Amino acid sequence: MSNMLNHAADTANDGAGGTNREIMLELKNIRKSFYVNQPNELEVLHGLDLKVYKGEFISIVGASGSGKTTLMNIIGILDRPTDGCYHLDGLDVEKAKDKELSKIRNKKIGFVFQTYNLVARTSALKNVELPMLYGGMAKKERNRRAKELLSLVEMEDRMSHNPDELSGGQKQRVAIARAMANDPSIILADEPTGALDSKTGRMIMDIFHKLHKEQNKTIILITHSEELAAETERIITMKDGEITGERRKETC
């Protein structure tokens, strides 16, 4: 199944003139087990293969327990696989040391979570500046860029407000601005509209589409919603720790 899916992805992603798009990340035979070498050892990912191309907007869909969160943690370098190979933007992730992984994660991946994960009692502006601070950017430049990113998500009039002074949708817009702070290669969004009403969720999805189209960002959306997944270019379906299907968005 995995080889068939990869072949389909390669073919489907041929660009103009038959030239394949450049691969952003590639997973080969990824397995993840917990309680390794214990009587209760449990394998939750069973040899996954996946390619994501630069500038793609894809979704990974599955019910609770399908393994999509575990896969997200591996893609986001929040966890290591038990076995298999992972290359991210030309880097061999498995050969990197923990300190290197932290730098790669900060520079290459922007995270957007359902629960926002903003720092309390810290302004929206300072929240967006944080990844740049960790990355060593000068104060003047990170302040300028943070304001620019908050304007991009239409939060320039709330940049001095703390998270407890913002609505759910406003918090998520700040989180998206923060995810863009270090101009990451990938935006990894985990159920980004799950805590929002439908109108606000629509606004958040529109921002993702804008980042994809106008800035050519590679976006990976983790969701249980088939409706949201249908908005993405390619839909990866998971069940019981395996990729069970792949389809592309229908176009007229």
Buried (B, 14 or more C-beta within 10 A) or exposed (E): EBEEBBEBBBEBBEEEEEEEBEBBBBBBBBBBBEEEEEEEEEBBBBBBBBBBBBBBBBBBBBEEEBBBBBBBBBBBBBBBBBBBBBBBBEBEBEEBEEEEBEBBBBBBBBBBBBEBEBEEEEBBBBBBBBBBBBEEBEEEEBBEBBBEBBEBBEBBEBBEBBBEEBEBBBBBBBBBBBBBBBEBBBBBBBBBBBBBEEEBBEBBBEBBEEBBEEEEBBBBBBBBBEEBBEBBBBBBBBBEBBBBEBEBBEEE
